[in-house]
Amino acid sequence: MIGLQSVDAQDQSSLRPNVLFIAMDDLNDWIGCMGGHPQAKTPNLDRLAKSGILFTNAHCAAPACNPSRTAIFTGMAPNVSGVYTNSQQLREVLPDAELLPKTFSRHGYHSSGSGKMLHYIIDARSWDDYFPAPSTEMPIPETLYPEQRPVSLPRGGPWQYIETDWGGLDATDEEFGGDYAVSEWVSGELAKKHDKPFFLACGIYRPHEPWFVPEKYFKPFPLDSIELPPGYKEDDLDDLPPEGKRQGPNRYFAHIQKHGEWKHAIQSYLASIYFADAMLGRVLDALDQSEYADNTIVVLWSDHGWHLGEKQHWQKYTAWRRCTRVPLIIRVPEAAPGLPQGTKPGVCDQPVNLVSLFPTLLDLCGLPATQVHDGPSLSPLLDNPQAEWPHVSISCLHHAGDYGLSAKSWRYIHYANGDEELYDIESDPFEWNNLAADPKYAKKLAELKGKGPSEFAPLRPPSIASLNSLKWTKIKEAGPPPSKPDGSPFPVFFINRTENMVKLYWIDREGQSKFYRDMAPGETARQQTRPGAVWQISSTTEKPLGYFRVDDRSAKAIVPAE
């Protein structure tokens, strides 16, 4: 009986479609088919959209890499899983969660991938094969960057992400490596003979920062021709509630403007998108030329959008449409178990969420559904893009209780402190006019609020062991440098690995030491601090031993035994 079941399962799996699962990092709607910026050049994204269903109202589960990708690969919304931030570790919060590729492997597929699919990890146990080697747990191949950095944007202080920089490189695509290497490996997998259906993931890192790509991708965007973001409005913060005004302006945008780099940054983002699109084209060409062209589901998504000055904001992490709305394209061949007729090219403007990708693929491939998944399958919309759709799309921010809600024509933003925003997207696609305080829209506000989540899993902070380590610098003749604190506070965990009592001192702006505490051998001390602060470790006889300079995020500071 066991043998008969095994053969039957194998026969069924051979009839199932393959899956090509493509991610692009930090890509907003600046692609031709979505019209986000008039100068965008994305011929390959556009040709894929013309062959499948383009979802123009798709949103991420969270506007940050880790919670967004965790939601996609587990099928669990952030308010259910408790994964809200980039600092959390997937396997610390969800040690037993089965990820999408593992589910496919368990049902007879060969699951392989390359490039960034999860947040700077591979999770080797979830894949049959990976490039780079899964044992490295670093999904991004070696990439060419300038020897001297920064190139274009001086670092404004320790608060600034070091990769916020851009420029063209005198290099070929092959010399650049990175996404080219990913596209080469994925194309090679498509050229192979497979004896099982495959789940093949392709993670294209651009347009993630830093925006360095070969110079040829800059040439279609002369700097003097660059247009500012269509959604930018200088006084756009005036009608926001206090929490919205706090979320909006950040130091990056002001710093970029100060150095006259706004248009250069836009140029570099457009160039990075154009490069990413070219790498996508290599993969799509490989699929078209393979024996799998007519029996492969293609799914393309971006993990979240990106601000380039809209709402006076740079980067991500907001609940506005600029940051939650993402490209999503799905193409299904004929004879897929869950959609025998396949997809016909079309556009869908219903509100959908990336958390639905897991259950949708199970549905399309004829695999059993699981109760773990929080999103509805998109199959009804793939069958008919104008089908009735009672759902809204929720995007959770990094604080439990903060979220954005997308309906077909409306958007609602709720902050945990009670502040609210409401936008009519049909007449106000850039969310310039907050209607939340207008009595005329009280009914609509209440209706949308009633569709939002009512329960939020608590945020589980990352373990100390999982944090980055600050550099330990021994003190010789010259003492430690003065602190230059600049940025928001966060904890650093000092760990005394010596066999002796030591003393912890803060070095102030004038270079003077101020005692904070004694630390026993083996002790771990939590200390609130800021980027740019310098902390000195001394012996009980007041002999300076070494110091740490705090970077831009929470970390551990290990006092070595030697």
C-alpha positions in Angstrom: 0.0 0.0 0.0 2.8 2.4 0.9 4.5 1.8 -2.5 1.3 2.4 -4.4 0.7 5.7 -2.6 4.2 6.8 -3.4 3.8 6.0 -7.1 0.5 7.8 -7.2 1.9 10.9 -5.5 4.8 10.9 -8.0 2.4 10.6 -11.0 0.3 13.5 -9.6 3.3 15.7 -9.1 4.6 15.2 -12.6 1.3 16.8 -13.9 1.7 19.9 -11.7 3.0 23.2 -13.0 6.4 24.6 -12.2 6.7 27.8 -10.2 9.1 30.7 -11.0 9.0 33.0 -8.0 10.7 36.4 -8.6 11.4 39.1 -6.1 12.6 42.6 -6.6 13.8 44.5 -3.6 12.6 48.0 -2.7 10.7 48.5 -6.0 7.8 50.9 -5.9 5.4 51.6 -8.8 8.1 53.3 -10.9 7.6 50.8 -13.7 6.1 51.6 -17.1 2.9 49.5 -16.7 2.1 51.2 -13.4 3.0 54.7 -14.4 4.7 55.7 -11.2 7.4 57.8 -12.8 7.3 59.0 -16.5 11.0 58.3 -17.0 11.0 54.7 -15.8 12.4 52.2 -18.3 11.1 48.6 -17.6 10.6 46.8 -20.9 10.8 43.3 -19.3 8.4 44.1 -16.4 6.0 45.5 -18.9 6.2 42.5 -21.2 5.5 40.2 -18.3 2.6 42.3 -17.2 1.1 42.1 -20.7 1.2 38.3 -20.6 -0.4 37.9 -17.1 -2.5 39.6 -14.5 -1.1 42.9 -13.3 -2.4 43.8 -9.8 -2.4 47.6 -9.5 -3.7 47.7 -6.0 -1.3 45.1 -4.4 0.2 45.9 -1.0 2.9 44.4 1.2 2.1 42.9 4.6 4.7 45.3 6.1 6.8 48.1 4.7 10.1 46.6 5.7 12.1 43.7 4.3 12.0 41.2 7.1 8.3 41.3 8.1 7.2 41.5 4.5 9.2 38.5 3.3 8.4 36.5 6.5 4.7 37.1 5.8 5.1 35.9 2.2 7.1 32.8 3.0 5.0 31.7 6.0 1.6 33.0 4.9 1.2 34.6 8.3 0.4 38.3 8.7 2.7 40.3 11.0 -0.1 41.0 13.5 -0.5 37.2 13.8 3.2 36.1 13.7 4.6 38.9 15.8 7.3 39.6 13.2 7.2 43.4 12.7 10.7 44.7 12.3 14.0 44.1 10.4 15.9 43.5 13.7 13.9 40.4 14.6 15.1 36.9 13.6 12.7 34.7 11.7 13.7 31.5 13.5 13.8 33.1 16.9 10.1 34.1 16.6 8.9 31.2 14.4 11.2 28.3 15.1 8.9 25.7 13.6 7.2 27.5 10.8 7.2 25.7 7.5 8.3 28.0 4.6 6.9 28.1 1.1 9.7 26.1 -0.6 9.7 23.4 2.1 6.0 22.9 1.6 6.5 22.5 -2.2 9.4 20.0 -1.5 7.2 18.0 0.8 4.7 17.6 -2.0 7.2 16.3 -4.6 8.7 19.5 -6.0 12.4 20.4 -6.2 12.8 23.7 -4.4 15.8 25.9 -5.3 16.7 29.5 -5.3 19.2 32.3 -5.6 19.5 35.8 -4.3 17.6 37.6 -1.6 14.3 35.9 -0.8 14.4 36.2 3.0 16.0 39.0 5.0 19.7 38.3 4.6 19.4 34.6 5.4 18.8 31.6 3.2 17.2 29.3 5.8 19.0 26.3 4.4 16.6 23.7 5.8 13.8 25.1 3.6 15.6 24.5 0.3 16.8 21.5 -1.8 19.5 23.7 -3.5 20.6 27.3 -3.4 23.2 29.8 -4.8 25.3 31.0 -3.1 25.8 27.8 -1.1 23.0 27.4 1.5 25.6 26.7 4.3 26.8 30.3 4.0 23.3 31.7 4.9 24.2 34.8 2.8 21.8 34.8 -0.2 23.5 37.6 -2.2 26.4 36.8 -4.4 29.6 38.9 -4.4 28.9 42.3 -5.9 31.2 45.0 -7.2 31.2 48.3 -5.3 33.6 51.3 -5.4 36.7 50.9 -3.4 36.3 54.3 -1.8 33.0 55.1 -0.2 30.9 57.3 0.0 30.9 58.3 -3.6 28.0 60.7 -3.9 26.4 61.4 -0.5 28.6 62.2 2.5 27.6 60.3 5.6 25.7 62.8 7.7 26.5 60.9 10.9 26.3 57.5 12.6 22.5 57.7 12.2 22.8 57.3 8.4 22.6 53.9 6.8 26.0 53.5 5.2 24.6 52.1 2.0 22.7 55.3 1.2 25.0 56.2 -1.7 24.9 56.0 -5.5 26.7 56.3 -8.9 27.6 54.6 -12.1 30.3 52.0 -12.3 32.8 51.4 -15.1 32.0 47.7 -15.3 30.1 45.2 -17.4 27.1 43.3 -16.0 29.2 40.2 -15.5 31.9 42.2 -13.7 29.3 43.7 -11.5 28.2 40.2 -10.3 25.4 40.3 -7.7 22.1 40.2 -9.6 23.9 39.2 -12.8 25.2 36.1 -11.1 21.7 35.3 -9.7 20.2 35.7 -13.2 22.9 33.4 -14.6 22.3 30.7 -12.0 18.5 30.8 -12.4 18.8 30.7 -16.2 21.0 27.7 -15.8 18.4 25.9 -13.7 15.8 26.7 -16.4 18.0 25.1 -19.0 18.4 21.8 -17.1 16.4 18.7 -17.4 14.2 18.2 -14.3 12.6 15.0 -13.3 10.3 16.7 -10.8 8.3 19.9 -11.0 10.3 22.7 -9.6 9.8 25.7 -7.3 12.5 28.1 -8.5 13.1 31.4 -6.6 15.0 34.4 -8.1 15.8 37.2 -5.8 16.9 40.4 -7.7 18.5 42.7 -5.1 18.3 46.0 -7.1 16.9 48.6 -6.7 17.9 48.1 -3.0 20.6 50.5 -1.9 23.4 51.2 -2.6 22.3 52.4 -6.1 25.6 51.4 -7.9 25.1 49.7 -11.2 27.1 49.7 -14.5 27.2 53.2 -16.1 25.3 52.2 -19.2 22.1 52.0 -17.1 22.5 55.7 -16.2 22.8 56.9 -19.8 19.0 56.9 -20.6 18.5 59.3 -17.7 20.6 62.4 -18.2 20.8 64.3 -14.9 19.6 67.6 -16.3 16.4 65.9 -17.5 15.4 64.2 -14.3 11.9 64.9 -13.1 11.0 65.0 -9.4 8.6 62.3 -8.0 5.0 63.0 -9.2 3.7 62.4 -5.7 5.9 65.1 -4.1 4.1 68.1 -2.5 6.1 70.5 -0.3 3.3 71.2 2.2 2.0 67.6 2.2 2.4 67.3 6.0 0.1 70.1 7.0 -3.1 68.1 7.4 -1.6 65.1 9.1 -2.2 64.1 12.7 0.8 64.4 15.1 1.9 60.7 14.6 1.7 61.2 10.8 3.9 64.3 11.1 6.3 62.3 13.2 6.4 59.4 10.7 6.9 61.7 7.7 10.0 63.9 7.6 13.3 62.1 8.3 16.9 63.2 8.2 17.7 61.4 5.0 15.6 63.6 2.8 16.9 66.9 4.3 20.5 65.6 4.2 20.1 64.7 0.5 18.6 68.1 -0.3 21.4 69.9 1.6 24.0 68.2 -0.6 22.1 68.8 -3.8 21.8 65.1 -4.5 18.0 64.7 -4.9 18.0 64.5 -8.7 21.1 62.4 -8.7 19.5 60.0 -6.3 16.3 59.8 -8.5 18.5 59.2 -11.5 20.3 56.4 -9.6 17.1 54.7 -8.5 15.8 54.8 -12.1 19.1 53.3 -13.3 19.0 50.6 -10.6 15.4 49.7 -11.7 16.5 49.6 -15.3 19.4 47.3 -14.4 17.1 45.0 -12.3 14.7 44.9 -15.3 17.5 43.8 -17.6 18.4 41.0 -15.2 14.7 40.0 -15.1 14.8 40.0 -18.9 17.6 37.4 -18.9 15.5 35.1 -16.7 12.4 35.5 -18.8 14.3 34.8 -22.0 15.8 31.7 -20.4 12.2 30.5 -19.5 10.9 31.3 -23.0 13.8 29.3 -24.5 13.3 26.3 -22.2 11.0 23.3 -22.3 9.1 24.7 -19.3 7.8 27.9 -21.0 4.3 26.5 -21.3 3.9 24.8 -17.9 5.4 27.3 -15.4 3.5 29.7 -13.2 5.4 33.1 -13.0 5.0 35.3 -9.9 6.8 38.6 -9.6 6.6 40.8 -6.6 8.4 43.5 -4.6 8.7 43.4 -0.9 7.6 47.0 -0.3 7.7 50.5 -2.0 10.1 53.4 -1.4 9.8 57.1 -0.7 12.0 59.5 -2.6 10.8 62.7 -0.9 7.1 62.2 -0.8 5.7 63.2 2.6 9.2 64.6 3.2 10.3 61.0 3.7 13.2 58.9 2.3 13.4 55.1 2.4 10.5 52.9 3.7 8.8 52.1 7.0 5.6 54.2 6.5 1.9 53.2 6.0 1.4 55.5 3.1 0.6 54.1 -0.4 4.0 55.1 -1.7 5.5 52.6 0.7 2.9 49.8 0.9 1.9 49.5 -2.8 4.0 47.1 -4.8 4.2 45.6 -8.3 2.6 42.1 -8.4 2.3 40.1 -11.6 1.0 36.5 -11.9 0.9 34.4 -15.0 -0.7 31.0 -14.9 -0.4 28.5 -17.8 -3.3 26.3 -19.0 -3.9 23.0 -17.2 -2.8 24.3 -13.8 -4.9 22.2 -11.3 -6.4 25.2 -9.6 -7.0 27.2 -12.8 -7.3 24.9 -15.8 -7.9 27.6 -18.3 -4.9 29.6 -17.1 -4.8 33.4 -17.0 -5.7 35.7 -19.8 -3.8 39.0 -19.9 -5.5 41.6 -17.8 -5.4 44.2 -15.0 -6.9 43.9 -11.5 -7.5 46.9 -9.2 -8.9 45.0 -6.3 -7.0 45.4 -2.9 -4.7 42.3 -2.5 -1.9 41.5 -0.2 1.4 39.6 -0.6 0.4 37.4 2.4 -1.9 35.7 -0.1 0.9 34.4 -2.3 1.4 31.2 -0.3 -2.2 30.0 -0.3 -2.6 31.1 -3.9 0.3 29.0 -5.1 -1.0 26.0 -3.2 -4.4 26.5 -4.8 -3.0 26.8 -8.3 -0.8 23.8 -8.0 -3.5 21.6 -6.5 -1.7 21.2 -3.2 -3.7 21.0 0.1 -4.4 24.3 1.9 -3.3 24.9 5.5 -5.1 26.7 8.3 -2.0 28.6 9.2 -2.4 31.0 6.3 -4.0 34.4 6.9 -4.6 35.6 3.3 -7.3 34.6 0.9 -6.2 32.8 -2.4 -6.1 35.2 -5.3 -7.4 32.4 -7.7 -10.9 34.1 -8.1 -9.2 37.2 -9.4 -6.8 35.3 -11.6 -9.9 33.7 -13.2 -11.7 37.0 -13.4 -9.9 40.3 -12.4 -13.3 42.0 -12.0 -14.7 39.3 -9.6 -16.5 40.2 -6.4 -13.8 40.7 -3.7 -14.9 41.4 -0.1 -11.4 41.7 1.3 -9.2 44.7 2.3 -5.4 44.6 2.4 -3.5 45.3 5.7 0.0 46.6 6.0 1.4 46.5 9.6 4.0 49.0 10.8 6.8 48.2 13.3 4.7 49.1 16.3 1.8 46.7 17.1 -1.4 48.6 16.5 -0.1 50.9 13.7 -1.3 49.8 10.2 -2.5 50.9 6.8 -5.6 49.6 5.2 -6.2 49.5 1.5 -9.7 49.1 0.0 -10.5 49.4 -3.7 -10.9 53.2 -3.8 -10.0 54.2 -0.2 -7.1 54.1 2.2 -7.2 54.3 6.0 -4.2 54.6 8.3 -4.5 53.9 12.0 -1.9 54.6 14.6 -1.9 52.9 18.0 -2.3 56.2 19.8 -5.6 56.8 18.0 -4.5 59.1 15.2 -6.0 58.5 11.9 -5.8 59.3 8.2 -8.3 58.8 5.4 -7.8 59.2 1.6 -10.0 58.9 -1.5 -7.6 57.2 -3.9 -9.7 57.8 -7.0 -9.5 61.5 -6.7 -6.3 61.7 -4.6 -3.9 58.9 -5.6 -0.9 60.6 -3.9 -2.7 60.9 -0.5 -2.4 64.7 -0.4 -5.7 65.4 1.3 -6.4 63.8 4.7 -10.2 63.5 5.1 -10.2 61.8 8.5 -11.3 65.0 10.4 -14.0 65.9 7.9 -17.5 65.0 9.3 -18.7 64.2 5.8 -16.5 61.1 5.8 -17.2 59.9 9.3 -19.3 56.9 8.1 -16.5 55.8 5.6 -13.9 56.2 8.3 -15.9 54.0 10.7 -16.6 51.4 8.0 -12.9 51.0 7.1 -11.8 51.1 10.8 -14.2 48.2 11.4 -12.4 46.1 8.8 -9.0 46.6 10.4 -7.3 44.0 12.7 -8.4 44.0 16.3 -5.7 41.8 17.7 -1.9 42.2 17.5 0.7 39.6 18.5 3.3 41.2 20.8 6.6 42.1 19.3 9.3 39.7 20.4 12.7 41.5 20.5 15.7 39.9 19.0 18.0 37.9 21.3 21.2 39.5 22.3 23.1 36.7 20.6 21.5 37.6 17.2 22.6 41.3 17.4 25.6 42.7 15.5 28.8 43.1 17.5 30.4 46.5 17.9 34.1 46.8 17.2 36.3 46.5 20.3 39.3 49.0 20.1 42.1 48.6 22.5 43.4 51.7 24.2 47.1 52.3 23.9 48.6 55.7 24.3 45.8 58.0 22.9 42.5 57.8 24.8 39.1 57.2 23.2 37.6 59.8 20.9 34.8 62.0 22.2 31.2 61.0 21.7 29.2 62.5 18.9 25.7 61.3 19.8 23.3 61.9 16.9 20.0 60.0 16.4 17.3 58.2 18.3 18.2 56.1 21.4 18.2 52.3 21.6 19.8 49.7 23.8 23.3 48.3 23.5 24.2 45.2 25.6 27.7 45.2 27.1 29.0 41.7 27.9 32.0 41.2 30.2 33.9 38.1 28.9 36.9 38.8 31.2 37.5 37.1 34.6 37.6 40.4 36.4 35.3 43.2 37.4 35.4 46.1 34.9 34.0 49.6 34.8 31.8 51.1 32.1 32.3 54.8 31.3 30.6 57.1 28.8 32.9 59.4 27.0 31.2 62.8 26.7 31.4 65.3 23.8 34.5 66.9 25.3 36.3 63.6 25.7 35.8 63.3 29.5 34.8 60.0 31.0 31.7 59.6 33.1 31.2 56.5 35.2 28.1 54.5 34.7 28.4 51.1 36.4 30.6 48.2 37.5 30.3 44.9 35.6 31.0 41.6 37.2 32.8 38.7 35.2 30.3 37.2 32.8 27.7 40.0 33.3 25.6 41.4 30.6 24.5 45.0 31.1 21.7 46.8 29.1 22.5 50.4 28.4 20.4 52.9 26.5 22.5 55.0 24.2 22.6 56.8 20.8 24.5 56.5 17.5 27.9 58.0 17.7 28.3 57.5 21.5 31.6 56.2 22.8 31.8 53.8 25.7 35.0 53.0 27.5 35.9 49.9 29.6 38.4 50.3 32.4 39.8 48.0 35.0 39.0 48.4 38.7 42.3 50.2 39.0 41.0 52.8 36.5 43.3 51.5 33.7 41.5 52.1 30.3 41.3 48.8 28.4 39.3 49.6 25.3 36.3 51.3 23.9 33.2 50.8 21.6 31.7 53.4 19.2 27.9 52.9 18.8 26.7 52.5 15.2 23.2 53.1 13.9 21.3 50.3 15.6 21.0 48.1 18.7 24.0 45.8 19.1 26.1 43.8 21.6 29.5 45.0 22.8 31.7 42.2 23.9 34.6 42.9 26.3 37.1 40.2 25.2 38.7 37.9 27.6 42.3 38.7 26.5 
